[in-house]
Amino acid sequence: MASARRYDEAIQQLRNIIELEPSFGTAHFFLGVTYTAKGMYREAIEAYRKAISIDGKPTSILCFLGYALARSGRPDEAQVILDRLKTGREYVSPAELAALYVGLGIKRGAGLAGASLRRARPSDAVPHSRPALR
């Protein structure tokens, strides 16, 4: 539904899923993605943090959290996430990293991440990263 821009319906469906299974981190993550697509960054941040509390700190969630923080006027917190991701050992999807750079308004970093994406294998691409790149 979110990919069809039926955000309100997607939010309601995700809330229903979370009500049935509160520990389903993926539902919290996609709720955050949907809130991000609507520009509801405060709610997105809350959803991403809940997903992190359930699933740990997967880099994809951190990238989206950083994007939402930056877009909500909290670039210092987003920069901390970016610095951690750049120095960490975990794989970071170039598309998701580019979203974080875009959120921070850093065009050079987004371009470098995009160049990495062009060299990445198709299996590296993550479909749910598209809303944050708009």
NORWOWO-V591318 format. One record per run of one state. SS is the DSSP state (~ for helix, > for strand, _ for the rest). FROM is the first residue (numbers start at 0). TO is the last residue. If there is no record, write none. Layout:
ss:SS from:FROM to:TO
ss:SS from:FROM to:TO
This chain:
ss:_ from:0 to:0
ss:~ from:1 to:3
ss:_ from:4 to:5
ss:~ from:6 to:19
ss:_ from:20 to:23
ss:~ from:24 to:37
ss:_ from:38 to:39
ss:~ from:40 to:54
ss:_ from:55 to:57
ss:~ from:58 to:70
ss:_ from:71 to:73
ss:~ from:74 to:86
ss:_ from:87 to:92
ss:~ from:93 to:103
ss:_ from:104 to:105
ss:~ from:106 to:118
ss:_ from:119 to:120
ss:~ from:121 to:123
ss:_ from:124 to:125
ss:~ from:126 to:132
ss:_ from:133 to:133
